[in-house]
Amino acid sequence: MKVKSKIVARYEDKGRLKAVATVCLDGKFLVTGVRVADCQKGLAVFMPSREIHAGEYRDICFPITSELYKQIKDSVLEAYARPEDDESAYRDCLEAEEKAGQTGEPKMENTGNSEEPGDTAQSEQHSQ
């Protein structure tokens, strides 16, 4: 799978949070709100999450395989390491994101599967 990342915000004064990225998968799917944080073992990448209870967070999307997680992590950290290249990192995906914003949200097709995905896989626990 082709993974490209762009840092959309950098922070010097937000404590452990260092940046927020957007990740493009195969030029077809964007994941926004991926965070780069400075942790005990160095920089870490966290998928977007939401608070479900006071102080308890759950990822809202996450890679199922460790190989894809590694690709995403490596891509985000590489983008973070080269701040001069933030804008040109994945121009095709940026254009797709702009088009999606202009036309609104895409219409979802009914696939006949009405079940919600289970919580069988979690990436990392959030300690923010």
N, CA, C and O atoms as a printed pandas DataFrame, in Angstrom:
     atom_number atom_name residue_name chain_id  residue_number  x_coord  y_coord  z_coord
0              1         N          MET        A               1    0.849   -1.173    0.000
1              2        CA          MET        A               1    0.000    0.000    0.000
2              3         C          MET        A               1    0.896    1.238    0.000
3              4         O          MET        A               1    1.897    1.294    0.715
4              5         N          LYS        A               2    0.527    2.215   -0.801
5              6        CA          LYS        A               2    1.271    3.460   -0.894
6              7         C          LYS        A               2    0.777    4.402    0.205
7              8         O          LYS        A               2   -0.410    4.726    0.261
8              9         N          VAL        A               3    1.685    4.839    1.077
9             10        CA          VAL        A               3    1.338    5.705    2.199
10            11         C          VAL        A               3    2.136    6.998    2.087
11            12         O          VAL        A               3    3.365    6.980    2.013
12            13         N          LYS        A               4    1.417    8.123    2.077
13            14        CA          LYS        A               4    2.068    9.434    2.053
14            15         C          LYS        A               4    1.508   10.266    3.189
15            16         O          LYS        A               4    0.324   10.181    3.517
16            17         N          SER        A               5    2.379   11.076    3.789
17            18        CA          SER        A               5    1.960   11.883    4.934
18            19         C          SER        A               5    2.352   13.329    4.756
19            20         O          SER        A               5    3.339   13.655    4.097
20            21         N          LYS        A               6    1.550   14.192    5.362
21            22        CA          LYS        A               6    1.827   15.620    5.353
22            23         C          LYS        A               6    1.589   16.153    6.762
23            24         O          LYS        A               6    0.557   15.872    7.371
24            25         N          ILE        A               7    2.535   16.912    7.269
25            26        CA          ILE        A               7    2.356   17.577    8.554
26            27         C          ILE        A               7    1.518   18.827    8.292
27            28         O          ILE        A               7    1.909   19.685    7.501
28            29         N          VAL        A               8    0.373   18.928    8.954
29            30        CA          VAL        A               8   -0.513   20.068    8.741
30            31         C          VAL        A               8   -0.383   21.116    9.842
31            32         O          VAL        A               8   -0.810   22.257    9.663
32            33         N          ALA        A               9    0.202   20.739   10.982
33            34        CA          ALA        A               9    0.428   21.683   12.073
34            35         C          ALA        A               9    1.610   21.211   12.897
35            36         O          ALA        A               9    1.740   20.023   13.195
36            37         N          ARG        A              10    2.464   22.141   13.260
37            38        CA          ARG        A              10    3.604   21.865   14.147
38            39         C          ARG        A              10    3.442   22.694   15.401
39            40         O          ARG        A              10    2.951   23.822   15.352
40            41         N          TYR        A              11    3.861   22.126   16.543
41            42        CA          TYR        A              11    3.708   22.813   17.823
42            43         C          TYR        A              11    5.024   22.818   18.587
43            44         O          TYR        A              11    5.690   21.791   18.715
44            45         N          GLU        A              12    5.382   23.978   19.086
45            46        CA          GLU        A              12    6.564   24.105   19.936
46            47         C          GLU        A              12    6.153   24.188   21.407
47            48         O          GLU        A              12    6.921   23.811   22.292
48            49         N          ASP        A              13    4.946   24.681   21.661
49            50        CA          ASP        A              13    4.530   24.994   23.031
50            51         C          ASP        A              13    3.302   24.209   23.496
51            52         O          ASP        A              13    2.549   24.693   24.341
52            53         N          LYS        A              14    3.092   23.030   22.967
53            54        CA          LYS        A              14    1.922   22.226   23.335
54            55         C          LYS        A              14    2.310   21.016   24.177
55            56         O          LYS        A              14    1.628   19.992   24.126
56            57         N          GLY        A              15    3.376   21.110   24.939
57            58        CA          GLY        A              15    3.802   19.989   25.768
58            59         C          GLY        A              15    4.346   18.858   24.919
59            60         O          GLY        A              15    5.239   19.063   24.097
60            61         N          ARG        A              16    3.811   17.673   25.115
61            62        CA          ARG        A              16    4.303   16.501   24.380
62            63         C          ARG        A              16    3.852   16.479   22.924
63            64         O          ARG        A              16    4.529   15.884   22.086
64            65         N          LEU        A              17    2.731   17.109   22.603
65            66        CA          LEU        A              17    2.234   17.122   21.229
66            67         C          LEU        A              17    3.167   17.964   20.367
67            68         O          LEU        A              17    3.394   19.140   20.650
68            69         N          LYS        A              18    3.700   17.361   19.325
69            70        CA          LYS        A              18    4.664   18.049   18.456
70            71         C          LYS        A              18    4.087   18.403   17.096
71            72         O          LYS        A              18    4.496   19.398   16.499
72            73         N          ALA        A              19    3.139   17.606   16.586
73            74        CA          ALA        A              19    2.588   17.879   15.265
74            75         C          ALA        A              19    1.303   17.092   15.048
75            76         O          ALA        A              19    1.002   16.135   15.761
76            77         N          VAL        A              20    0.554   17.530   14.035
77            78        CA          VAL        A              20   -0.630   16.814   13.565
78            79         C          VAL        A              20   -0.440   16.590   12.074
79            80         O          VAL        A              20   -0.008   17.488   11.352
80            81         N          ALA        A              21   -0.767   15.382   11.615
81            82        CA          ALA        A              21   -0.542   15.016   10.220
82            83         C          ALA        A              21   -1.823   14.508    9.577
83            84         O          ALA        A              21   -2.773   14.106   10.250
84            85         N          THR        A              22   -1.814   14.542    8.246
85            86        CA          THR        A              22   -2.828   13.881    7.436
86            87         C          THR        A              22   -2.110   12.795    6.645
87            88         O          THR        A              22   -1.044   13.032    6.077
88            89         N          VAL        A              23   -2.694   11.612    6.612
89            90        CA          VAL        A              23   -2.093   10.471    5.922
90            91         C          VAL        A              23   -2.996   10.084    4.751
91            92         O          VAL        A              23   -4.216   10.000    4.891
92            93         N          CYS        A              24   -2.373    9.850    3.596
93            94        CA          CYS        A              24   -3.102    9.444    2.399
94            95         C          CYS        A              24   -2.734    7.992    2.083
95            96         O          CYS        A              24   -1.556    7.654    1.972
96            97         N          LEU        A              25   -3.745    7.144    1.941
97            98        CA          LEU        A              25   -3.538    5.731    1.654
98            99         C          LEU        A              25   -3.910    5.438    0.206
99           100         O          LEU        A              25   -5.058    5.620   -0.200
100          101         N          ASP        A              26   -2.934    4.986   -0.562
101          102        CA          ASP        A              26   -3.126    4.623   -1.976
102          103         C          ASP        A              26   -3.760    5.734   -2.811
103          104         O          ASP        A              26   -4.389    5.454   -3.831
104          105         N          GLY        A              27   -3.602    6.980   -2.392
105          106        CA          GLY        A              27   -4.178    8.085   -3.139
106          107         C          GLY        A              27   -5.693    8.085   -3.141
107          108         O          GLY        A              27   -6.317    8.770   -3.952
108          109         N          LYS        A              28   -6.306    7.301   -2.213
109          110        CA          LYS        A              28   -7.761    7.123   -2.234
110          111         C          LYS        A              28   -8.446    7.375   -0.904
111          112         O          LYS        A              28   -9.662    7.558   -0.862
112          113         N          PHE        A              29   -7.683    7.387    0.193
113          114        CA          PHE        A              29   -8.305    7.503    1.508
114          115         C          PHE        A              29   -7.444    8.377    2.400
115          116         O          PHE        A              29   -6.249    8.122    2.550
116          117         N          LEU        A              30   -8.044    9.418    3.001
117          118        CA          LEU        A              30   -7.315   10.311    3.894
118          119         C          LEU        A              30   -7.671   10.029    5.341
119          120         O          LEU        A              30   -8.829    9.775    5.671
120          121         N          VAL        A              31   -6.675   10.077    6.191
121          122        CA          VAL        A              31   -6.868    9.986    7.631
122          123         C          VAL        A              31   -6.320   11.277    8.208
123          124         O          VAL        A              31   -5.123   11.545    8.099
124          125         N          THR        A              32   -7.178   12.078    8.818
125          126        CA          THR        A              32   -6.749   13.341    9.399
126          127         C          THR        A              32   -6.645   13.203   10.915
127          128         O          THR        A              32   -7.249   12.312   11.513
128          129         N          GLY        A              33   -5.883   14.084   11.518
129          130        CA          GLY        A              33   -5.780   14.082   12.977
130          131         C          GLY        A              33   -4.802   13.070   13.538
131          132         O          GLY        A              33   -4.908   12.701   14.707
132          133         N          VAL        A              34   -3.847   12.610   12.733
133          134        CA          VAL        A              34   -2.800   11.705   13.232
134          135         C          VAL        A              34   -1.810   12.572   13.999
135          136         O          VAL        A              34   -1.343   13.585   13.478
136          137         N          ARG        A              35   -1.483   12.186   15.235
137          138        CA          ARG        A              35   -0.648   13.019   16.103
138          139         C          ARG        A              35    0.752   12.464   16.269
139          140         O          ARG        A              35    0.961   11.252   16.325
140          141         N          VAL        A              36    1.718   13.392   16.348
141          142        CA          VAL        A              36    3.101   13.054   16.672
142          143         C          VAL        A              36    3.338   13.600   18.077
143          144         O          VAL        A              36    3.136   14.788   18.328
144          145         N          ALA        A              37    3.764   12.736   18.984
145          146        CA          ALA        A              37    3.991   13.147   20.367
146          147         C          ALA        A              37    5.359   12.684   20.835
147          148         O          ALA        A              37    5.871   11.658   20.386
148          149         N          ASP        A              38    5.938   13.448   21.735
149          150        CA          ASP        A              38    7.223   13.108   22.321
150          151         C          ASP        A              38    6.955   12.279   23.577
151          152         O          ASP        A              38    6.437   12.795   24.567
152          153         N          CYS        A              39    7.307   11.006   23.533
153          154        CA          CYS        A              39    7.061   10.087   24.646
154          155         C          CYS        A              39    8.385    9.665   25.282
155          156         O          CYS        A              39    9.449   10.122   24.862
156          157         N          GLN        A              40    8.326    8.814   26.270
157          158        CA          GLN        A              40    9.519    8.366   26.984
158          159         C          GLN        A              40   10.557    7.738   26.065
159          160         O          GLN        A              40   11.755    7.930   26.270
160          161         N          LYS        A              41   10.119    6.994   25.059
161          162        CA          LYS        A              41   11.045    6.301   24.154
162          163         C          LYS        A              41   11.312    7.092   22.877
163          164         O          LYS        A              41   11.875    6.552   21.925
164          165         N          GLY        A              42   10.917    8.362   22.846
165          166        CA          GLY        A              42   11.118    9.181   21.657
166          167         C          GLY        A              42    9.792    9.539   21.010
167          168         O          GLY        A              42    8.738    9.456   21.641
168          169         N          LEU        A              43    9.851    9.936   19.746
169          170        CA          LEU        A              43    8.630   10.337   19.040
170          171         C          LEU        A              43    7.738    9.129   18.770
171          172         O          LEU        A              43    8.218    8.055   18.406
172          173         N          ALA        A              44    6.437    9.319   18.955
173          174        CA          ALA        A              44    5.460    8.262   18.712
174          175         C          ALA        A              44    4.334    8.829   17.851
175          176         O          ALA        A              44    4.087   10.035   17.852
176          177         N          VAL        A              45    3.661    7.956   17.123
177          178        CA          VAL        A              45    2.562    8.340   16.249
178          179         C          VAL        A              45    1.277    7.728   16.802
179          180         O          VAL        A              45    1.216    6.534   17.095
180          181         N          PHE        A              46    0.253    8.572   16.939
181          182        CA          PHE        A              46   -1.034    8.127   17.464
182          183         C          PHE        A              46   -2.128    8.396   16.445
183          184         O          PHE        A              46   -2.176    9.468   15.842
184          185         N          MET        A              47   -2.988    7.441   16.259
185          186        CA          MET        A              47   -4.106    7.577   15.330
186          187         C          MET        A              47   -5.164    8.486   15.971
187          188         O          MET        A              47   -5.161    8.687   17.185
188          189         N          PRO        A              48   -6.066    9.031   15.148
189          190        CA          PRO        A              48   -7.123    9.894   15.691
190          191         C          PRO        A              48   -7.967    9.135   16.709
191          192         O          PRO        A              48   -8.233    7.943   16.554
192          193         N          SER        A              49   -8.375    9.841   17.742
193          194        CA          SER        A              49   -9.183    9.202   18.782
194          195         C          SER        A              49  -10.220   10.187   19.294
195          196         O          SER        A              49  -10.177   11.381   18.996
196          197         N          ARG        A              50  -11.150    9.653   20.071
197          198        CA          ARG        A              50  -12.128   10.521   20.720
198          199         C          ARG        A              50  -12.288   10.062   22.158
199          200         O          ARG        A              50  -12.077    8.895   22.489
200          201         N          GLU        A              51  -12.663   11.006   22.995
201          202        CA          GLU        A              51  -12.864   10.704   24.405
202          203         C          GLU        A              51  -14.230   10.050   24.565
203          204         O          GLU        A              51  -15.247   10.601   24.144
204          205         N          ILE        A              52  -14.242    8.859   25.183
205          206        CA          ILE        A              52  -15.517    8.161   25.379
206          207         C          ILE        A              52  -16.013    8.288   26.820
207          208         O          ILE        A              52  -17.218    8.254   27.069
208          209         N          HIS        A              53  -15.097    8.433   27.752
209          210        CA          HIS        A              53  -15.396    8.710   29.156
210          211         C          HIS        A              53  -14.337    9.695   29.622
211          212         O          HIS        A              53  -13.325    9.881   28.947
212          213         N          ALA        A              54  -14.551   10.309   30.734
213          214        CA          ALA        A              54  -13.589   11.283   31.247
214          215         C          ALA        A              54  -12.194   10.651   31.337
215          216         O          ALA        A              54  -11.957    9.749   32.139
216          217         N          GLY        A              55  -11.290   11.141   30.504
217          218        CA          GLY        A              55   -9.912   10.655   30.525
218          219         C          GLY        A              55   -9.671    9.357   29.782
219          220         O          GLY        A              55   -8.531    8.894   29.730
220          221         N          GLU        A              56  -10.699    8.750   29.204
221          222        CA          GLU        A              56  -10.537    7.497   28.466
222          223         C          GLU        A              56  -10.778    7.744   26.979
223          224         O          GLU        A              56  -11.829    8.243   26.577
224          225         N          TYR        A              57   -9.775    7.383   26.170
225          226        CA          TYR        A              57   -9.838    7.636   24.737
226          227         C          TYR        A              57   -9.863    6.325   23.969
227          228         O          TYR        A              57   -9.316    5.316   24.413
228          229         N          ARG        A              58  -10.512    6.358   22.805
229          230        CA          ARG        A              58  -10.558    5.189   21.930
230          231         C          ARG        A              58  -10.257    5.658   20.508
231          232         O          ARG        A              58  -10.796    6.660   20.040
232          233         N          ASP        A              59   -9.378    4.906   19.831
233          234        CA          ASP        A              59   -9.070    5.233   18.444
234          235         C          ASP        A              59  -10.338    5.129   17.607
235          236         O          ASP        A              59  -11.157    4.233   17.813
236          237         N          ILE        A              60  -10.495    6.062   16.654
237          238        CA          ILE        A              60  -11.664    6.001   15.786
238          239         C          ILE        A              60  -11.329    5.344   14.450
239          240         O          ILE        A              60  -12.228    4.949   13.708
240          241         N          CYS        A              61  -10.056    5.229   14.149
241          242        CA          CYS        A              61   -9.606    4.443   13.002
242          243         C          CYS        A              61   -8.202    3.961   13.315
243          244         O          CYS        A              61   -7.457    4.620   14.040
244          245         N          PHE        A              62   -7.850    2.823   12.775
245          246        CA          PHE        A              62   -6.534    2.267   13.080
246          247         C          PHE        A              62   -6.199    1.182   12.076
247          248         O          PHE        A              62   -7.087    0.501   11.562
248          249         N          PRO        A              63   -4.916    1.026   11.799
249          250        CA          PRO        A              63   -4.501   -0.055   10.891
250          251         C          PRO        A              63   -4.695   -1.405   11.576
251          252         O          PRO        A              63   -4.442   -1.551   12.772
252          253         N          ILE        A              64   -5.137   -2.367   10.814
253          254        CA          ILE        A              64   -5.369   -3.709   11.361
254          255         C          ILE        A              64   -4.063   -4.496   11.462
255          256         O          ILE        A              64   -3.867   -5.260   12.406
256          257         N          THR        A              65   -3.171   -4.306   10.485
257          258        CA          THR        A              65   -1.927   -5.072   10.488
258          259         C          THR        A              65   -0.766   -4.237   11.028
259          260         O          THR        A              65   -0.751   -3.013   10.900
260          261         N          SER        A              66    0.181   -4.907   11.621
261          262        CA          SER        A              66    1.360   -4.209   12.131
262          263         C          SER        A              66    2.199   -3.639   10.989
263          264         O          SER        A              66    2.881   -2.628   11.160
264          265         N          GLU        A              67    2.149   -4.290    9.821
265          266        CA          GLU        A              67    2.898   -3.781    8.664
266          267         C          GLU        A              67    2.367   -2.414    8.229
267          268         O          GLU        A              67    3.150   -1.504    7.955
268          269         N          LEU        A              68    1.043   -2.266    8.166
269          270        CA          LEU        A              68    0.473   -0.986    7.768
270          271         C          LEU        A              68    0.729    0.069    8.838
271          272         O          LEU        A              68    1.019    1.220    8.511
272          273         N          TYR        A              69    0.626   -0.306   10.106
273          274        CA          TYR        A              69    0.926    0.650   11.178
274          275         C          TYR        A              69    2.360    1.157   11.038
275          276         O          TYR        A              69    2.611    2.353   11.185
276          277         N          LYS        A              70    3.303    0.254   10.756
277          278        CA          LYS        A              70    4.704    0.653   10.595
278          279         C          LYS        A              70    4.868    1.585    9.398
279          280         O          LYS        A              70    5.610    2.565    9.479
280          281         N          GLN        A              71    4.188    1.295    8.291
281          282        CA          GLN        A              71    4.259    2.170    7.114
282          283         C          GLN        A              71    3.748    3.573    7.457
283          284         O          GLN        A              71    4.372    4.571    7.095
284          285         N          ILE        A              72    2.623    3.644    8.148
285          286        CA          ILE        A              72    2.052    4.931    8.519
286          287         C          ILE        A              72    2.990    5.665    9.469
287          288         O          ILE        A              72    3.282    6.845    9.273
288          289         N          LYS        A              73    3.457    4.972   10.488
289          290        CA          LYS        A              73    4.360    5.591   11.460
290          291         C          LYS        A              73    5.615    6.115   10.782
291          292         O          LYS        A              73    6.013    7.256   11.017
292          293         N          ASP        A              74    6.239    5.304    9.949
293          294        CA          ASP        A              74    7.464    5.715    9.262
294          295         C          ASP        A              74    7.210    6.907    8.348
295          296         O          ASP        A              74    8.027    7.825    8.286
296          297         N          SER        A              75    6.089    6.901    7.642
297          298        CA          SER        A              75    5.753    7.987    6.735
298          299         C          SER        A              75    5.532    9.294    7.493
299          300         O          SER        A              75    6.019   10.343    7.070
300          301         N          VAL        A              76    4.808    9.243    8.602
301          302        CA          VAL        A              76    4.529   10.442    9.400
302          303         C          VAL        A              76    5.821   10.980   10.014
303          304         O          VAL        A              76    6.070   12.185    9.980
304          305         N          LEU        A              77    6.636   10.098   10.569
305          306        CA          LEU        A              77    7.888   10.559   11.186
306          307         C          LEU        A              77    8.859   11.108   10.144
307          308         O          LEU        A              77    9.612   12.041   10.424
308          309         N          GLU        A              78    8.842   10.533    8.949
309          310        CA          GLU        A              78    9.685   11.060    7.867
310          311         C          GLU        A              78    9.218   12.467    7.477
311          312         O          GLU        A              78   10.037   13.363    7.275
312          313         N          ALA        A              79    7.911   12.651    7.373
313          314        CA          ALA        A              79    7.372   13.975    7.050
314          315         C          ALA        A              79    7.703   14.975    8.161
315          316         O          ALA        A              79    8.007   16.134    7.880
316          317         N          TYR        A              80    7.646   14.537    9.403
317          318        CA          TYR        A              80    7.960   15.403   10.541
318          319         C          TYR        A              80    9.431   15.816   10.519
319          320         O          TYR        A              80    9.768   16.937   10.900
320          321         N          ALA        A              81   10.302   14.917   10.076
321          322        CA          ALA        A              81   11.741   15.178   10.059
322          323         C          ALA        A              81   12.145   16.178    8.978
323          324         O          ALA        A              81   13.237   16.742    9.050
324          325         N          ARG        A              82   11.305   16.409    7.994
325          326        CA          ARG        A              82   11.651   17.340    6.910
326          327         C          ARG        A              82   10.607   18.452    6.800
327          328         O          ARG        A              82    9.744   18.411    5.923
328          329         N          PRO        A              83   10.684   19.440    7.684
329          330        CA          PRO        A              83    9.683   20.512    7.702
330          331         C          PRO        A              83    9.645   21.341    6.427
331          332         O          PRO        A              83    8.604   21.906    6.092
332          333         N          GLU        A              84   10.753   21.424    5.714
333          334        CA          GLU        A              84   10.787   22.212    4.479
334          335         C          GLU        A              84    9.935   21.601    3.384
335          336         O          GLU        A              84    9.622   22.270    2.400
336          337         N          ASP        A              85    9.553   20.334    3.539
337          338        CA          ASP        A              85    8.821   19.620    2.487
338          339         C          ASP        A              85    7.349   19.403    2.844
339          340         O          ASP        A              85    6.677   18.601    2.196
340          341         N          ASP        A              86    6.838   20.100    3.858
341          342        CA          ASP        A              86    5.451   19.892    4.288
342          343         C          ASP        A              86    4.456   20.067    3.149
343          344         O          ASP        A              86    3.518   19.278    3.029
344          345         N          GLU        A              87    4.639   21.074    2.319
345          346        CA          GLU        A              87    3.645   21.395    1.304
346          347         C          GLU        A              87    3.652   20.430    0.126
347          348         O          GLU        A              87    2.589   20.145   -0.426
348          349         N          SER        A              88    4.806   19.920   -0.277
349          350        CA          SER        A              88    4.855   19.104   -1.491
350          351         C          SER        A              88    4.852   17.601   -1.206
351          352         O          SER        A              88    5.094   16.809   -2.116
352          353         N          ALA        A              89    4.590   17.204   -0.001
353          354        CA          ALA        A              89    4.708   15.800    0.373
354          355         C          ALA        A              89    3.767   14.890   -0.413
355          356         O          ALA        A              89    4.157   13.790   -0.804
356          357         N          TYR        A              90    2.556   15.328   -0.644
357          358        CA          TYR        A              90    1.634   14.469   -1.402
358          359         C          TYR        A              90    0.585   15.316   -2.092
359          360         O          TYR        A              90   -0.587   15.302   -1.714
360          361         N          ARG        A              91    0.998   16.033   -3.077
361          362        CA          ARG        A              91    0.139   16.988   -3.776
362          363         C          ARG        A              91   -1.135   16.331   -4.324
363          364         O          ARG        A              91   -2.200   16.945   -4.266
364          365         N          ASP        A              92   -1.058   15.103   -4.852
365          366        CA          ASP        A              92   -2.239   14.427   -5.397
366          367         C          ASP        A              92   -3.317   14.252   -4.337
367          368         O          ASP        A              92   -4.493   14.490   -4.608
368          369         N          CYS        A              93   -2.933   13.843   -3.141
369          370        CA          CYS        A              93   -3.909   13.617   -2.079
370          371         C          CYS        A              93   -4.502   14.933   -1.603
371          372         O          CYS        A              93   -5.682   14.992   -1.259
372          373         N          LEU        A              94   -3.696   15.991   -1.578
373          374        CA          LEU        A              94   -4.187   17.299   -1.179
374          375         C          LEU        A              94   -5.258   17.777   -2.154
375          376         O          LEU        A              94   -6.276   18.331   -1.740
376          377         N          GLU        A              95   -5.028   17.564   -3.441
377          378        CA          GLU        A              95   -6.016   17.939   -4.447
378          379         C          GLU        A              95   -7.302   17.132   -4.259
379          380         O          GLU        A              95   -8.398   17.673   -4.402
380          381         N          ALA        A              96   -7.173   15.853   -3.942
381          382        CA          ALA        A              96   -8.349   15.015   -3.705
382          383         C          ALA        A              96   -9.107   15.503   -2.478
383          384         O          ALA        A              96  -10.338   15.508   -2.475
384          385         N          GLU        A              97   -8.386   15.915   -1.430
385          386        CA          GLU        A              97   -9.011   16.418   -0.215
386          387         C          GLU        A              97   -9.777   17.708   -0.509
387          388         O          GLU        A              97  -10.884   17.905   -0.009
388          389         N          GLU        A              98   -9.185   18.586   -1.320
389          390        CA          GLU        A              98   -9.856   19.826   -1.673
390          391         C          GLU        A              98  -11.107   19.562   -2.489
391          392         O          GLU        A              98  -12.133   20.206   -2.270
392          393         N          LYS        A              99  -11.041   18.620   -3.435
393          394        CA          LYS        A              99  -12.212   18.282   -4.240
394          395         C          LYS        A              99  -13.326   17.721   -3.366
395          396         O          LYS        A              99  -14.495   18.056   -3.556
396          397         N          ALA        A             100  -12.971   16.874   -2.415
397          398        CA          ALA        A             100  -13.976   16.288   -1.521
398          399         C          ALA        A             100  -14.636   17.386   -0.701
399          400         O          ALA        A             100  -15.842   17.334   -0.458
400          401         N          GLY        A             101  -13.867   18.374   -0.272
401          402        CA          GLY        A             101  -14.416   19.477    0.493
402          403         C          GLY        A             101  -15.344   20.343   -0.331
403          404         O          GLY        A             101  -16.296   20.911    0.204
404          405         N          GLN        A             102  -15.084   20.456   -1.630
405          406        CA          GLN        A             102  -15.922   21.276   -2.502
406          407         C          GLN        A             102  -17.239   20.591   -2.821
407          408         O          GLN        A             102  -18.263   21.259   -2.961
408          409         N          THR        A             103  -17.228   19.292   -2.936
409          410        CA          THR        A             103  -18.441   18.571   -3.328
410          411         C          THR        A             103  -19.205   18.048   -2.131
411          412         O          THR        A             103  -20.280   17.471   -2.294
412          413         N          GLY        A             104  -18.679   18.233   -0.933
413          414        CA          GLY        A             104  -19.337   17.708    0.260
414          415         C          GLY        A             104  -18.900   16.284    0.512
415          416         O          GLY        A             104  -18.012   15.760   -0.159
416          417         N          GLU        A             105  -19.533   15.671    1.484
417          418        CA          GLU        A             105  -19.172   14.302    1.819
418          419         C          GLU        A             105  -19.681   13.348    0.759
419          420         O          GLU        A             105  -20.768   13.540    0.215
420          421         N          PRO        A             106  -18.896   12.312    0.463
421          422        CA          PRO        A             106  -19.351   11.354   -0.539
422          423         C          PRO        A             106  -20.557   10.578   -0.036
423          424         O          PRO        A             106  -20.696   10.331    1.162
424          425         N          LYS        A             107  -21.426   10.198   -0.961
425          426        CA          LYS        A             107  -22.598    9.416   -0.622
426          427         C          LYS        A             107  -22.168    7.992   -0.299
427          428         O          LYS        A             107  -21.420    7.368   -1.051
428          429         N          MET        A             108  -22.651    7.493    0.823
429          430        CA          MET        A             108  -22.293    6.145    1.249
430          431         C          MET        A             108  -23.250    5.152    0.608
431          432         O          MET        A             108  -24.464    5.351    0.592
432          433         N          GLU        A             109  -22.679    4.086    0.085
433          434        CA          GLU        A             109  -23.509    3.045   -0.504
434          435         C          GLU        A             109  -23.897    2.036    0.558
435          436         O          GLU        A             109  -23.121    1.770    1.477
436          437         N          ASN        A             110  -25.066    1.483    0.445
437          438        CA          ASN        A             110  -25.511    0.451    1.351
438          439         C          ASN        A             110  -24.930   -0.870    0.871
439          440         O          ASN        A             110  -25.278   -1.355   -0.206
440          441         N          THR        A             111  -24.055   -1.444    1.662
441          442        CA          THR        A             111  -23.411   -2.692    1.267
442          443         C          THR        A             111  -24.146   -3.909    1.807
443          444         O          THR        A             111  -23.757   -5.049    1.550
444          445         N          GLY        A             112  -25.206   -3.656    2.552
445          446        CA          GLY        A             112  -25.956   -4.774    3.102
446          447         C          GLY        A             112  -25.415   -5.233    4.438
447          448         O          GLY        A             112  -26.028   -6.076    5.093
448          449         N          ASN        A             113  -24.274   -4.696    4.859
449          450        CA          ASN        A             113  -23.686   -5.060    6.139
450          451         C          ASN        A             113  -23.991   -3.953    7.125
451          452         O          ASN        A             113  -23.367   -2.893    7.075
452          453         N          SER        A             114  -24.934   -4.177    8.015
453          454        CA          SER        A             114  -25.353   -3.141    8.945
454          455         C          SER        A             114  -24.636   -3.224   10.281
455          456         O          SER        A             114  -24.907   -2.423   11.176
456          457         N          GLU        A             115  -23.727   -4.179   10.433
457          458        CA          GLU        A             115  -23.026   -4.327   11.696
458          459         C          GLU        A             115  -21.941   -3.279   11.826
459          460         O          GLU        A             115  -21.280   -2.925   10.851
460          461         N          GLU        A             116  -21.766   -2.787   13.044
461          462        CA          GLU        A             116  -20.676   -1.881   13.344
462          463         C          GLU        A             116  -19.408   -2.704   13.502
463          464         O          GLU        A             116  -19.465   -3.836   13.981
464          465         N          PRO        A             117  -18.270   -2.158   13.110
465          466        CA          PRO        A             117  -17.024   -2.898   13.323
466          467         C          PRO        A             117  -16.774   -3.082   14.812
467          468         O          PRO        A             117  -17.076   -2.198   15.614
468          469         N          GLY        A             118  -16.233   -4.209   15.171
469          470        CA          GLY        A             118  -15.968   -4.500   16.574
470          471         C          GLY        A             118  -14.708   -3.835   17.060
471          472         O          GLY        A             118  -13.961   -3.238   16.286
472          473         N          ASP        A             119  -14.484   -3.943   18.343
473          474        CA          ASP        A             119  -13.286   -3.375   18.945
474          475         C          ASP        A             119  -12.231   -4.451   19.086
475          476         O          ASP        A             119  -11.591   -4.558   20.132
476          477         N          THR        A             120  -12.040   -5.247   18.052
477          478        CA          THR        A             120  -11.117   -6.361   18.148
478          479         C          THR        A             120   -9.670   -5.945   17.996
479          480         O          THR        A             120   -8.774   -6.706   18.360
480          481         N          ALA        A             121   -9.415   -4.750   17.466
481          482        CA          ALA        A             121   -8.049   -4.299   17.294
482          483         C          ALA        A             121   -7.919   -2.880   17.797
483          484         O          ALA        A             121   -8.745   -2.022   17.486
484          485         N          GLN        A             122   -6.920   -2.645   18.545
485          486        CA          GLN        A             122   -6.590   -1.296   19.013
486          487         C          GLN        A             122   -5.133   -1.069   18.715
487          488         O          GLN        A             122   -4.327   -1.991   18.843
488          489         N          SER        A             123   -4.773    0.139   18.319
489          490        CA          SER        A             123   -3.349    0.407   18.078
490          491         C          SER        A             123   -2.667    0.559   19.430
491          492         O          SER        A             123   -2.334   -0.443   20.062
492          493         N          GLU        A             124   -2.452    1.777   19.885
493          494        CA          GLU        A             124   -1.760    1.973   21.150
494          495         C          GLU        A             124   -2.683    2.666   22.121
495          496         O          GLU        A             124   -3.583    3.396   21.708
496          497         N          GLN        A             125   -2.474    2.448   23.408
497          498        CA          GLN        A             125   -3.218    3.162   24.418
498          499         C          GLN        A             125   -2.731    4.596   24.434
499          500         O          GLN        A             125   -1.536    4.848   24.283
500          501         N          HIS        A             126   -3.623    5.517   24.613
501          502        CA          HIS        A             126   -3.246    6.925   24.631
502          503         C          HIS        A             126   -2.962    7.352   26.059
503          504         O          HIS        A             126   -3.756    7.113   26.969
504          505         N          SER        A             127   -1.846    7.972   26.231
505          506        CA          SER        A             127   -1.482    8.457   27.571
506          507         C          SER        A             127   -1.235    9.952   27.496
507          508         O          SER        A             127   -0.141   10.438   27.782
508          509         N          GLN        A             128   -2.268   10.662   27.107
509          510        CA          GLN        A             128   -2.122   12.126   26.977
510          511         C          GLN        A             128   -2.653   12.806   28.193
511          512         O          GLN        A             128   -2.621   14.034   28.277
